[in-house]
Amino acid sequence: MYKEVWRKYMKGFKFLLPFILVRTLYESIMHNLGFSTYDFYDFFKGNLSGLKQAVVDNFVPILFQLFVGSLFCAFLMVVIKELINEKRVNYREDLKESLGIYLRYLALTIIMYAITIGVLLLGAFDIIMPIVYIFVTSYLSPILIPCDAYLVYNNTNPVEALKEGTSLGKKYYVEILFLGIIFGVISLLLGIIFKMASPIGMDLRTNPMGYACIELIEISVWTYLCMFIMAICKKEEKTVEKIIEC
């Protein structure tokens, strides 16, 4: 399945590239404008004041990411659905389709954020901090990942997408976790490159081109992950059709 998705990813890369570049540009601009980032491990250590300050400092970017970012992701997911089904990509028609599901996609995004934040709140208690951290990163995130793809692929409502998406997440947990680990390893290697470049006077965190290149790689990997999740939705659709025929 990984090879098949990779084949479709490379075949349709020219259609995905605009999204990758736009996302890279956005992340680079936010970085260069100096919007602060918050280390959520501090949150697990009970640093709620730091979280509050991070939200205040990044209020506009957070709203932009939530409302505009949801439309961007919905549009991308619709295009990915076309590529997975090997259909012709038409940006105009795909944008219309994404606008049609935008409010449902936004609602699902808010629900998933609420679930994640609700679980993270438990991390404020030191005694269960490590357990919550492991639970969120190794279990909750993988099972929630398929929800938005399920909503787009099946054109359904947020509640059903959450229910069926998490079921897919549990069923394909190992495959999704494996890709998540690969993504984490790549991010770790890029972080090492950051540190290795600094002593020789190439601080990639302050170099716009260097930072953009790092983001480009990470976002390209993330896009493949999105495509893999959409392929899971297609595979399950075929499975259901076979069961109905029987």
Number of C-alpha atoms within 10 A of each C-alpha: 11 12 8 11 20 16 12 19 20 12 13 19 17 10 18 19 14 12 19 22 16 13 19 22 15 15 17 21 14 14 17 14 9 9 14 13 12 15 12 15 13 15 19 21 15 18 14 15 11 15 17 13 13 16 16 11 14 17 13 11 15 14 11 12 14 16 17 15 16 22 20 19 20 28 23 23 24 24 26 30 23 17 23 21 12 12 11 10 16 11 14 9 12 19 17 13 17 23 16 13 19 21 17 22 28 21 15 22 19 16 15 19 13 12 13 15 13 11 16 18 15 17 22 18 13 13 11 12 20 14 12 21 18 11 14 16 12 15 15 18 18 23 22 21 21 27 29 25 27 27 25 25 20 13 15 14 17 24 15 15 25 23 13 16 24 22 16 22 24 17 12 16 17 12 16 22 18 12 18 19 13 13 17 13 12 15 17 12 12 16 14 11 14 18 15 14 14 12 9 8 8 14 17 20 17 11 11 14 12 16 19 21 14 19 22 21 15 18 19 19 19 16 20 21 20 20 24 26 26 28 24 21 24 17 12 13 13 12 11 11 10 10 8 8 6 6
